[in-house]
Amino acid sequence: MTDLEHRVAELERRLDALEAGPSAPEAPQGTFWALAGLKEQLAEVRGGGVLFTGAVRLPDDREYEWQYAALTDELLTSDWTEAADAFAALGHGLRLRLLREILGGRASATELAELDEVGTSGQIYHHLRQLTAAGWLRSAGRGCYEVPAGRVVPLLVALTTARPA
């Protein structure tokens, strides 16, 4: 990656982080501090709502802070089929591995192709295209990929929800 491409990619990442919204509180108090805050905010809302948030530091010291809240009534009446492509893109073990590797610092398709049991470069590009089309990845120039800042915490939330209860 040239110096200019690296600088542009870094500026895009920083802009995404700024646009991602308010940061997490500095010192959580109590076991259900986020739930208590949500209940206070939604005291007058009949159906309630959901909140997910995160403050993440990746192995290479990139940091992401993000939160999202939605009202229950809006979620229950929305068209859930619109989420199918995003969920489908996560529905393949290799795509999940590629996302994990990219979050871990392997940014280029060449680096990904060097991993064991990931298939041919054509297969890797196929999966990278699906993840990019669904918004889980974006091109960072010259065969390099990154998870957009606004998708890091939601991806980790999605993984958390898929864990056994």
SEKOL-305699 format. One line per 10 residues: number of its first residue (from 0); for each residue z, x, y of N, C-alpha, C, O, CB. Coordinates in steps of 0.02 Angstrom, whole numbers, plus 50000, padded with zeros to 5 digits. Last residue first. Glycine has a CB too. Layout:
<atoms>
NUM	Z X Y Z X Y Z X Y Z X Y Z X Y; ...;
</atoms>
This chain:
<atoms>
164	51259 48681 49001 51319 48658 49038 51382 48683 49006 51437 48669 49030 51321 48582 49040; 51137 48811 49005 51177 48762 48967 51240 48744 49005 51272 48787 49036 51195 48790 48897; 51028 48818 49149 51078 48848 49103 51115 48794 49064 51124 48738 49089 51128 48893 49142; 50953 48757 49243 50926 48758 49175 50974 48789 49125 50961 48787 49065 50860 48795 49174; 51015 48779 49363 51017 48711 49336 50992 48708 49264 51009 48662 49228 50976 48665 49379; 50984 48914 49383 51053 48895 49371 51057 48825 49339 51097 48814 49295 51093 48897 49436; 50848 48906 49411 50871 48942 49351 50942 48922 49332 50958 48915 49273 50866 49018 49362; 50856 48838 49532 50820 48808 49476 50842 48841 49410 50851 48807 49360 50744 48814 49486; 50925 48935 49608 50957 48870 49595 50923 48837 49535 50958 48811 49491 50952 48823 49658; 50828 49034 49613 50891 49048 49578 50929 48984 49564 50963 48979 49513 50934 49096 49620;
154	50732 48963 49688 50716 48988 49621 50780 49001 49581 50785 48982 49523 50673 49052 49625; 50803 48941 49809 50784 48884 49766 50765 48906 49695 50780 48870 49647 50726 48847 49797; 50815 49080 49850 50874 49042 49830 50854 48980 49789 50886 48968 49738 50914 49020 49892; 50673 49109 49870 50717 49150 49829 50777 49110 49804 50789 49106 49744 50741 49211 49869; 50596 49036 49957 50594 49016 49887 50643 49055 49843 50652 49038 49784 50524 49023 49860; 50595 49089 50083 50620 49021 50076 50619 48995 50004 50640 48939 49992 50579 48975 50118; 50531 49213 50060 50602 49210 50075 50632 49141 50064 50687 49134 50038 50614 49231 50147; 50418 49217 49920 50432 49202 49991 50507 49192 50002 50542 49166 49959 50393 49138 50012; 50409 49352 49816 50434 49284 49818 50448 49270 49891 50487 49306 49922 50498 49275 49772; 50257 49447 49815 50327 49439 49832 50345 49365 49828 50302 49321 49835 50343 49467 49902;
144	50137 49570 49759 50162 49501 49765 50235 49502 49785 50271 49551 49773 50153 49463 49699; 49986 49663 49772 50058 49659 49772 50080 49588 49786 50045 49550 49820 50089 49708 49824; 49851 49681 49789 49876 49671 49721 49952 49670 49716 49979 49674 49661 49850 49725 49678; 49844 49697 49935 49821 49747 49886 49853 49741 49817 49880 49789 49791 49834 49815 49913; 49974 49587 49991 49920 49634 50004 49907 49683 49947 49954 49706 49914 49935 49673 50066; 50062 49499 49948 50088 49545 49998 50037 49600 50012 50053 49651 50041 50156 49576 49976; 50043 49330 49906 50014 49397 49906 50045 49438 49963 50052 49413 50020 49936 49394 49913; 50183 49243 49841 50128 49250 49889 50105 49322 49886 50142 49367 49867 50150 49230 49961; 50259 49123 49729 50239 49190 49749 50191 49186 49807 50161 49134 49820 50208 49229 49691; 50280 48989 49721 50335 49033 49700 50321 49106 49718 50368 49146 49722 50347 49026 49625;
134	50174 48904 49748 50217 48924 49803 50275 48969 49784 50316 48986 49827 50244 48865 49836; 50080 48873 49656 50138 48828 49659 50187 48848 49713 50237 48813 49723 50172 48828 49591; 49992 48980 49673 49969 48912 49689 50027 48863 49696 50024 48817 49736 49920 48887 49636; 50074 49083 49622 50054 49083 49692 50032 49013 49714 50052 48990 49767 49998 49134 49705; 50081 49049 49487 50143 49053 49527 50128 49052 49602 50165 49022 49640 50182 49117 49510; 49945 49059 49454 49981 48995 49447 50044 48995 49488 50060 48945 49520 49997 48982 49373; 49920 49195 49480 49885 49143 49519 49920 49076 49514 49926 49041 49564 49813 49136 49493; 50002 49253 49384 50017 49265 49455 49982 49214 49499 50011 49191 49548 49996 49336 49475; 49935 49213 49268 50002 49188 49281 50022 49198 49355 50054 49155 49384 50053 49223 49236; 49814 49285 49286 49814 49212 49275 49882 49182 49293 49886 49132 49329 49795 49196 49201;
124	49860 49416 49292 49831 49386 49352 49828 49309 49346 49839 49273 49395 49761 49414 49366; 49898 49428 49156 49948 49434 49210 49922 49401 49273 49958 49363 49305 49964 49509 49223; 49775 49417 49092 49827 49367 49080 49880 49368 49134 49905 49316 49156 49860 49378 49011; 49712 49532 49143 49684 49465 49155 49735 49410 49145 49738 49362 49183 49624 49454 49109; 49792 49632 49090 49793 49622 49162 49763 49554 49180 49785 49522 49228 49754 49679 49198; 49872 49565 48941 49821 49602 48977 49826 49591 49052 49861 49545 49074 49750 49582 48952; 50051 49560 48908 49981 49543 48898 49935 49587 48939 49954 49638 48966 49969 49470 48916; 50181 49595 48908 50160 49549 48961 50086 49531 48956 50061 49491 48995 50174 49580 49029; 50248 49689 48822 50238 49619 48802 50222 49571 48859 50245 49514 48860 50299 49596 48768; 50315 49802 48942 50302 49784 48873 50293 49708 48866 50327 49669 48899 50359 49808 48828;
114	50232 49841 49097 50289 49815 49059 50268 49799 48988 50209 49784 48975 50317 49752 49093; 50119 49871 49166 50150 49925 49129 50209 49902 49086 50232 49939 49043 50173 49980 49176; 50089 49760 49242 50049 49771 49182 50078 49827 49138 50064 49830 49078 49978 49789 49201; 50173 49778 49350 50188 49725 49303 50151 49735 49238 50177 49721 49184 50169 49656 49333; 50107 49881 49417 50175 49893 49391 50193 49840 49339 50225 49856 49288 50227 49891 49449; 49990 49811 49449 49986 49871 49408 50055 49886 49377 50059 49902 49318 49963 49931 49450; 50033 49713 49534 50007 49692 49469 50003 49752 49422 50011 49744 49362 49938 49659 49477; 50183 49761 49621 50111 49763 49610 50093 49740 49540 50132 49745 49493 50085 49833 49621; 50323 49756 49631 50283 49713 49674 50209 49710 49655 50175 49661 49671 50289 49736 49744; 50474 49761 49568 50406 49777 49545 50358 49730 49582 50354 49671 49565 50399 49770 49467;
104	50597 49711 49614 50565 49766 49650 50496 49787 49626 50463 49828 49658 50608 49823 49648; 50654 49598 49565 50687 49661 49551 50654 49721 49583 50680 49777 49578 50691 49671 49478; 50563 49501 49594 50625 49500 49632 50663 49566 49623 50699 49588 49667 50669 49442 49610; 50472 49541 49494 50453 49546 49564 50515 49545 49609 50520 49583 49656 50405 49489 49584; 50545 49511 49378 50524 49580 49391 50506 49590 49465 50523 49641 49494 50465 49599 49346; 50558 49372 49391 50617 49414 49389 50600 49486 49406 50636 49519 49443 50650 49410 49319; 50422 49335 49386 50462 49320 49446 50524 49365 49448 50540 49393 49500 50482 49246 49447; 50392 49376 49255 50357 49406 49311 50396 49395 49376 50403 49440 49417 50286 49378 49318; 50475 49289 49182 50487 49361 49180 50454 49396 49239 50483 49440 49269 50461 49391 49114; 50415 49168 49212 50484 49179 49233 50500 49254 49232 50535 49279 49277 50533 49141 49187;
94	50292 49191 49149 50294 49181 49222 50365 49191 49249 50374 49221 49302 50268 49110 49241; 50334 49198 49016 50306 49258 49049 50307 49250 49124 50320 49299 49160 50235 49270 49024; 50382 49067 48990 50427 49124 48988 50400 49186 49023 50437 49222 49056 50441 49141 48917; 50345 48930 49090 50318 48979 49044 50361 49042 49047 50375 49067 49101 50243 48995 49061; 50374 48839 49193 50382 48819 49123 50352 48867 49073 50335 48847 49017 50351 48754 49114; 50350 48857 49324 50410 48890 49298 50418 48880 49223 50463 48908 49192 50472 48865 49334; 50242 48775 49342 50232 48847 49350 50291 48886 49323 50283 48944 49302 50221 48864 49424; 50302 48651 49329 50257 48674 49276 50247 48750 49281 50243 48784 49230 50190 48638 49280; 50370 48639 49451 50408 48645 49389 50364 48673 49333 50387 48714 49293 50437 48576 49369; 50258 48631 49536 50308 48684 49547 50349 48694 49484 50363 48751 49464 50354 48666 49606;
84	50193 48517 49484 50160 48582 49482 50209 48640 49491 50204 48691 49458 50106 48586 49537; 50290 48412 49507 50268 48431 49439 50237 48501 49437 50252 48540 49392 50219 48380 49413; 50326 48359 49625 50360 48421 49605 50334 48448 49539 50355 48502 49518 50435 48408 49600; 50261 48239 49635 50239 48293 49680 50271 48360 49662 50246 48412 49682 50256 48275 49752; 50329 48151 49556 50271 48185 49525 50245 48241 49570 50209 48286 49546 50215 48134 49511; 50423 48089 49633 50444 48148 49595 50385 48185 49565 50391 48244 49549 50492 48129 49541; 50419 48023 49782 50373 48030 49726 50389 48095 49689 50370 48149 49711 50299 48030 49750; 50581 47952 49827 50523 47995 49838 50480 47997 49774 50501 47976 49721 50545 48066 49858; 50697 47883 49803 50638 47843 49819 50575 47885 49830 50521 47858 49841 50651 47802 49881; 50792 47981 49779 50779 47931 49727 50717 47890 49740 50687 47863 49693 50839 47885 49720;
74	50793 48052 49900 50772 48085 49838 50752 48033 49785 50702 48042 49751 50827 48130 49811; 50843 47957 49989 50776 47985 50000 50749 48017 49936 50691 48010 49919 50778 48037 50057; 50971 47934 49935 50922 47880 49938 50851 47905 49947 50805 47879 49917 50940 47832 49994; 51031 48063 49953 51018 48036 49886 50965 47982 49888 50919 47982 49847 51083 48009 49856; 50968 48180 50069 51004 48118 50057 50983 48090 49989 50924 48092 49971 50991 48067 50113; 50987 48357 50057 50945 48298 50055 50988 48237 50041 51038 48241 50005 50888 48305 50002; 50989 48527 50114 51024 48465 50098 50975 48407 50099 50926 48408 50137 51083 48452 50148; 50993 48699 50094 50952 48639 50098 50995 48580 50078 51033 48583 50030 50889 48645 50052; 50996 48870 50144 51029 48809 50123 50982 48750 50134 50937 48752 50176 51096 48798 50162; 51008 49048 50131 50967 48987 50132 51011 48928 50115 51058 48934 50075 50907 48991 50084;
64	50976 49218 50147 51025 49165 50156 50986 49100 50165 50937 49099 50203 51073 49179 50216; 50945 49373 50073 50919 49307 50089 50977 49259 50095 51023 49259 50054 50869 49283 50035; 50907 49547 50077 50956 49493 50081 50922 49428 50103 50876 49428 50144 51013 49511 50129; 50872 49691 49982 50846 49636 50022 50896 49579 50020 50925 49565 49968 50775 49612 49997; 50924 49787 49895 50961 49772 49956 50927 49723 50004 50950 49713 50060 50973 49835 49993; 50867 49791 49772 50840 49838 49821 50869 49825 49891 50841 49850 49941 50764 49833 49824; 50932 49686 49703 50947 49756 49686 50921 49807 49736 50950 49860 49743 50917 49771 49619; 50973 49564 49833 50935 49587 49775 50950 49661 49762 50979 49695 49805 50859 49577 49786; 51090 49452 49882 51069 49522 49894 51036 49546 49829 51069 49548 49777 51130 49568 49915; 51105 49291 49950 51082 49332 49895 51067 49403 49919 51035 49412 49971 51020 49302 49861;
54	51180 49146 49968 51176 49209 50004 51164 49262 49950 51208 49276 49910 51242 49224 50047; 51136 48972 49963 51148 49037 49932 51143 49093 49981 51105 49090 50030 51100 49047 49875; 51141 48798 49919 51142 48853 49967 51152 48918 49931 51175 48919 49873 51196 48842 50020; 51117 48625 49917 51118 48688 49881 51107 48743 49932 51070 48736 49980 51065 48690 49824; 51173 48460 49913 51168 48521 49952 51163 48579 49904 51201 48583 49855 51228 48529 50001; 51146 48283 49920 51153 48345 49883 51143 48404 49930 51108 48399 49980 51103 48348 49823; 51231 48129 49961 51177 48177 49963 51192 48237 49920 51244 48241 49887 51165 48199 50034; 51262 47953 49990 51282 48023 49983 51222 48069 49986 51168 48051 50010 51318 48033 49917; 51237 47820 50016 51216 47848 49952 51238 47920 49939 51232 47944 49883 51143 47845 49946; 51293 47797 50149 51311 47758 50090 51296 47793 50024 51339 47795 49980 51276 47692 50091;
44	51363 47901 50265 51302 47889 50228 51319 47857 50161 51356 47886 50121 51261 47955 50217; 51476 47942 50330 51449 47877 50349 51386 47858 50310 51357 47805 50322 51435 47876 50422; 51499 48070 50278 51551 48018 50272 51524 47949 50286 51548 47900 50256 51608 48034 50320; 51425 48186 50272 51394 48125 50248 51443 48066 50243 51430 48018 50207 51363 48137 50181; 51508 48289 50317 51445 48276 50353 51415 48208 50334 51384 48175 50376 51395 48331 50338; 51607 48283 50217 51624 48270 50287 51562 48252 50328 51563 48206 50368 51659 48332 50318; 51534 48318 50106 51565 48252 50108 51584 48234 50180 51578 48176 50200 51627 48249 50062; 51502 48451 50141 51449 48401 50132 51478 48330 50138 51449 48288 50172 51415 48410 50063; 51629 48511 50143 51588 48508 50204 51533 48456 50200 51520 48421 50248 51558 48576 50218; 51664 48496 50008 51706 48465 50061 51666 48459 50126 51670 48408 50160 51770 48506 50073;
34	51565 48574 49948 51568 48502 49934 51609 48466 49988 51590 48413 50011 51599 48489 49865; 51602 48699 49994 51536 48672 50012 51535 48597 50002 51508 48560 50043 51481 48706 49970; 51732 48713 49939 51723 48715 50011 51655 48687 50032 51651 48652 50083 51729 48786 50036; 51801 48703 49814 51745 48659 49830 51732 48656 49905 51723 48602 49933 51759 48588 49804; 51902 48802 49815 51853 48801 49762 51791 48760 49781 51735 48780 49766 51884 48773 49699; 51938 48880 49975 51947 48831 49922 51890 48831 49873 51836 48857 49887 51956 48762 49952; 51826 48938 50090 51896 48922 50080 51901 48867 50028 51872 48813 50036 51929 48900 50146; 51716 49075 50121 51729 49010 50090 51803 48999 50078 51839 49045 50058 51690 49004 50023; 51672 49156 50254 51730 49158 50209 51743 49089 50180 51777 49048 50211 51792 49183 50247; 51544 49134 50314 51567 49201 50299 51624 49202 50248 51624 49245 50203 51590 49235 50362;
24	51420 49015 50257 51482 49032 50291 51507 49101 50270 51494 49123 50214 51535 48979 50277; 51244 49057 50263 51303 49033 50228 51366 49052 50267 51365 49100 50305 51307 49062 50156; 51134 49020 50403 51162 49061 50349 51224 49030 50319 51253 48983 50346 51178 49131 50376; 50998 48907 50436 51065 48934 50447 51091 48973 50387 51072 48961 50330 51112 48877 50462; 50826 48959 50398 50879 48915 50421 50946 48949 50426 50952 49010 50421 50885 48856 50375; 50709 49026 50376 50742 48995 50319 50801 48951 50338 50824 48910 50298 50765 49047 50270; 50658 49097 50479 50640 49027 50476 50677 48990 50421 50675 48928 50418 50566 49020 50466; 50706 49225 50447 50729 49192 50508 50715 49117 50507 50756 49078 50530 50695 49222 50569; 50636 49249 50329 50709 49247 50327 50736 49212 50389 50784 49174 50384 50737 49319 50322; 50504 49250 50378 50525 49199 50329 50600 49192 50327 50627 49137 50324 50498 49216 50259;
14	50514 49366 50456 50500 49302 50488 50521 49244 50442 50551 49196 50465 50426 49296 50506; 50532 49462 50355 50585 49451 50405 50576 49385 50441 50625 49351 50456 50586 49509 50456; 50410 49451 50288 50472 49438 50252 50529 49423 50302 50568 49377 50291 50491 49498 50208; 50322 49490 50390 50318 49422 50362 50382 49404 50325 50405 49348 50331 50258 49417 50314; 50364 49623 50407 50370 49575 50463 50367 49503 50438 50404 49460 50461 50315 49588 50515; 50329 49674 50281 50399 49674 50302 50410 49626 50359 50461 49590 50360 50421 49745 50322; 50189 49660 50288 50227 49625 50235 50300 49620 50254 50332 49568 50243 50218 49660 50167; 50163 49748 50395 50147 49677 50401 50186 49636 50350 50214 49583 50366 50071 49665 50393; 50204 49870 50337 50237 49845 50398 50224 49771 50408 50270 49734 50427 50213 49883 50459; 50115 49879 50229 50187 49877 50217 50223 49848 50277 50268 49806 50269 50214 49948 50200;
4	49995 49889 50299 50006 49832 50253 50080 49824 50239 50106 49768 50236 49968 49842 50188; 50017 50011 50367 50007 49950 50404 50020 49888 50361 50052 49841 50383 49935 49947 50433; 50026 50102 50259 50083 50092 50304 50077 50027 50343 50126 49991 50351 50088 50152 50353; 49956 50032 50109 49953 50072 50169 50014 50057 50212 50047 50006 50204 49888 50061 50208; 50000 50043 49942 50000 50000 50000 50000 50045 50061 50040 50092 50065 50061 49951 50000;
</atoms>
